[in-house]
Amino acid sequence: MNRPLQLGVIGQVSRTVSDIRRAEEWYGGVLGLRHLYSFGTLAFYDCGGTRLFLSQDENPPAHESILYLSVDDIRRAQAELAARRRIHTRSAPGTQARRRYRGMDGVLQ
């Protein structure tokens, strides 16, 4: 039986961070992602069914993939994150594609 390969949903996304403790504070504390587990300089979070894998490296790559996180109401999400005093907007409120946040070791959109 020769069935064509069918890929499923993305199971895990990996990001490199310069400081795993600060990253845990950012992704768990500020963004509110559900922490799954940590081992030394590795941390894992649930990101809406996709696992986010963070690994520490003193010299993370300058450019990695951007994470796009869906929200029901982008204006409300921006206001709530800005109230946490950790988010700096780089563009006016609008569509998800135009919304950028400076985050832990990169830009979160």
C-alpha positions in Angstrom: 0.0 0.0 0.0 1.6 3.2 -1.2 -0.1 6.0 0.5 1.1 9.6 -0.1 2.8 11.2 2.9 0.5 13.5 4.8 2.0 15.8 7.4 0.0 16.8 10.4 -0.1 20.0 12.4 3.2 21.5 13.7 4.0 19.8 17.0 6.8 21.9 18.3 8.6 25.2 17.5 12.1 25.9 18.8 13.6 29.2 19.8 17.0 30.0 21.2 17.2 32.5 24.1 20.2 34.1 25.8 18.8 33.7 29.4 16.4 30.8 30.1 15.2 32.3 33.4 14.3 35.6 31.8 12.7 33.7 29.0 10.6 31.7 31.4 9.5 34.9 33.1 8.6 36.4 29.6 6.8 33.4 28.0 5.1 32.2 31.2 4.8 35.3 33.4 4.2 38.0 30.8 2.6 36.2 27.9 0.9 33.7 30.1 1.7 30.5 28.2 1.2 27.3 30.1 4.5 26.0 31.4 4.9 22.3 30.7 8.4 21.4 32.1 12.0 22.6 32.4 15.3 20.8 32.5 18.4 23.0 33.2 18.6 25.4 30.3 15.6 24.0 28.4 12.0 25.0 28.9 8.8 23.9 27.3 5.4 25.7 27.0 2.1 24.9 25.5 1.2 27.4 22.8 -2.4 26.6 21.9 -1.6 22.9 21.2 1.9 23.5 19.7 4.8 23.0 22.1 7.3 25.9 22.4 10.8 24.6 23.1 13.2 27.2 24.5 16.9 26.5 24.7 19.6 28.7 26.2 22.7 29.8 24.2 24.9 32.7 25.2 25.0 33.8 21.6 21.5 33.1 20.1 21.1 33.6 16.4 20.3 37.2 15.4 17.3 36.2 13.4 15.0 33.3 14.1 11.4 32.7 12.9 8.8 35.1 14.3 6.0 33.7 16.4 2.5 34.8 15.4 0.1 34.3 18.3 -3.6 34.6 17.6 -5.9 36.6 19.9 -9.6 37.2 19.8 -9.3 41.0 20.2 -6.0 42.5 19.3 -6.7 45.9 20.8 -7.7 44.3 24.1 -4.6 42.0 24.0 -2.3 45.0 23.3 -3.8 47.0 26.2 -3.5 44.1 28.6 0.1 43.3 27.6 1.0 47.0 27.7 -0.4 47.2 31.2 2.1 44.6 32.3 4.8 47.2 31.4 6.8 44.7 29.4 5.4 45.4 25.9 6.4 48.3 23.6 4.3 48.6 20.5 6.1 49.6 17.2 3.0 50.3 15.2 -0.5 51.6 15.6 -3.3 49.2 16.7 -4.6 47.2 13.7 -4.4 43.9 12.2 -2.3 41.0 13.5 0.1 41.4 10.6 0.8 45.0 11.5 1.2 44.4 15.2 4.7 44.0 16.5 6.0 43.6 20.1 9.6 43.7 21.3 9.9 40.5 23.3 12.4 38.1 24.8 15.3 37.8 22.4 13.3 38.8 19.4 10.1 40.4 18.0 6.8 38.7 18.8 4.0 39.5 16.3 
